[in-house]
Amino acid sequence: MPLIQVNLIEEVFTPEQKRQIIKKLTDAMVEVEGEAMRGVTWVTIQEVRSGEWGIGGQPLTTADVKALAAGKAAA
């Protein structure tokens, strides 16, 4: 039984986007393992507090991620 764990910075994705993440990751896994495994394919999403995720020694915030998604440089 596969378990897919996704870590995200809080308040970056909407509930609908998180539902899409779960569905699409499940679909991708089922494509590999077969449809019979859909019911036992688990996806969990855990959110990390803004500023408690670091890249390159620098904290990354919700605002930084939203700026990157909009095509702007992070602060």
FENWONOR-V166870 format. One record per pair of residues at least 6 apart in sequence whose ideal C-beta (glycine too) atoms are under 8 Angstrom apart, sorted by the first residue. I is the first residue (numbers start at 1). J is the second residue. Records with the same first field share a line. If there is no record, write none. Layout:
I = J + J
This chain:
1 = 37 + 40 + 41 + 42
2 = 29 + 33 + 37 + 40 + 41 + 42
3 = 42 + 43 + 44
4 = 25 + 26 + 29 + 41 + 42 + 43 + 44
5 = 43 + 44 + 46
6 = 21 + 25 + 43 + 44 + 45 + 46
7 = 45 + 46 + 47 + 48 + 53
8 = 18 + 45 + 46 + 47 + 48
9 = 47 + 48 + 49 + 50 + 53 + 60 + 61 + 62 + 65
10 = 47 + 48 + 49 + 50 + 62
11 = 47 + 50 + 62
12 = 62 + 65 + 66 + 69
13 = 21
18 = 45
21 = 43 + 45
22 = 43 + 45
25 = 43
26 = 38 + 41 + 43
29 = 37 + 41
30 = 37 + 38 + 41
33 = 41
50 = 61 + 62 + 63
51 = 59 + 60 + 61
52 = 59
53 = 59 + 60
54 = 60
60 = 74
61 = 75
63 = 75
64 = 74 + 75
65 = 74
67 = 73 + 74 + 75
68 = 74
